[in-house]
Amino acid sequence: MGRVYCCHPSTDEGTAVWFYVPPDMPLQPGDIVVVRMGREATKKDPGQVNTIVEVRQKKDAPNSRCSWDPPDDKLWRRVLYCDWMPAEGWTLKTGGYKTWLKRASDAKVQ
């Protein structure tokens, strides 16, 4: 399970995203990952589980390319931003919940 935290340790609120981690994926808590979102099953389609496809940054990477926007850890609804997102075709979804998304047909598949 991945969890996106908001704000600071004394008032962390999170939204859980469940996803499958392949056995050979070198993942540790706190890493920044790319998850291919699945779909619910229907009578005609078995569906697909959310699956991690890539570790983009290790938790304590010395040259971090990702940060929270805005950087103030006392604010709610911060969005994780990585400097590689726009160049790779990620777009910012706005509205009730802001987040960065990338179309599945453009996403890296392993």
C-alpha positions in Angstrom: 0.0 0.0 0.0 1.3 3.5 -0.8 0.2 6.5 1.2 0.5 10.1 0.2 0.9 12.3 3.3 -0.1 15.9 3.8 1.3 18.5 6.0 3.6 17.6 8.8 4.2 14.6 11.2 1.9 15.9 14.0 -1.1 16.1 11.6 -0.5 13.7 8.8 -3.5 12.8 6.8 -3.2 10.3 4.0 -5.0 8.8 1.1 -4.2 5.1 0.6 -3.5 3.7 -2.9 -3.2 0.0 -3.0 -0.9 -1.5 -5.7 0.9 -4.7 -6.5 4.7 -4.7 -6.1 6.4 -7.3 -8.3 8.8 -9.5 -6.3 11.9 -8.3 -8.2 11.1 -4.5 -7.6 13.7 -2.9 -5.3 11.2 -0.9 -3.2 11.5 0.5 0.3 9.0 2.6 2.3 9.4 6.3 1.4 10.5 5.7 -2.2 8.8 7.8 -4.9 7.2 5.4 -7.4 5.2 5.4 -10.6 2.0 3.3 -10.4 0.0 2.1 -13.4 -3.6 2.4 -12.3 -5.8 -0.6 -13.0 -9.5 -0.9 -13.5 -12.4 -2.6 -11.7 -13.6 -6.0 -12.9 -16.9 -6.3 -14.8 -18.9 -9.2 -16.0 -17.0 -9.1 -19.3 -13.6 -7.9 -18.1 -11.5 -9.4 -15.3 -10.1 -5.9 -14.5 -6.5 -5.1 -13.7 -4.8 -4.3 -10.4 -2.8 -1.1 -9.7 0.8 -2.1 -10.3 4.1 -0.3 -9.5 6.1 0.1 -12.7 9.1 2.0 -11.6 11.0 3.4 -8.6 11.8 7.0 -9.6 13.6 8.2 -6.5 14.8 6.5 -3.4 13.6 7.9 0.0 16.8 9.7 1.0 18.3 10.4 -2.5 21.1 13.0 -2.1 20.1 14.9 -5.3 16.3 14.9 -5.0 14.4 15.8 -8.1 11.1 15.8 -6.3 9.5 18.2 -3.8 6.2 19.2 -2.4 4.3 22.1 -4.0 3.8 24.3 -2.1 6.9 23.5 0.1 5.2 24.7 3.3 4.6 21.6 5.4 1.8 23.3 7.3 -0.4 23.6 4.3 -3.0 21.0 3.2 -3.4 19.6 -0.3 0.2 19.8 -1.3 1.1 18.0 -4.5 4.3 16.0 -5.1 6.2 17.6 -8.0 9.3 16.1 -9.8 11.2 18.2 -12.3 11.1 15.4 -14.9 7.3 15.3 -15.0 6.5 18.0 -17.7 9.2 16.8 -20.0 7.9 13.2 -19.8 4.3 14.1 -20.7 2.8 14.3 -17.2 0.0 16.8 -16.8 -1.3 18.5 -13.7 -4.9 17.5 -13.0 -6.7 20.4 -11.2 -10.0 20.6 -9.5 -11.0 19.1 -6.1 -7.7 17.2 -5.9 -4.6 18.2 -7.7 -2.2 15.5 -8.9 0.1 14.7 -11.8 -1.1 12.1 -14.2 0.3 10.5 -17.4 -1.8 8.6 -20.0 -1.3 4.8 -19.9 -0.5 4.7 -23.5 2.5 7.0 -22.8 3.6 5.5 -19.6 6.7 3.3 -19.3 5.8 -0.4 -19.2 8.1 -3.0 -17.7 
